[in-house]
Amino acid sequence: MTTEPDNKLITREEYIADIKARWSLFVKEWNALIEDTKKLIAFLEPYFVKVIDTVKGWISKIKTKKD
């Protein structure tokens, strides 16, 4: 014999409060993600610039050798 669990439905006010709390947490986490992404880009930017400059130098050398 199985008994069904006693499920209590929350009120509309509790539901709305839950949605607001979840949305607030989402916004907080989203903003943290944006800030972390900005920090990552700022950290990696000098390395990308160095790689681009190096490749440009190689291309210039290759063009010079062709001429």
Secondary structure, DSSP 8 states (H G I E B T S, - for coil): -----------HHHHHHHHHHHHHHHHHHHHHHHHHHHHHHHHHHHHHHHHHHHHHHHHHHHHHHH-
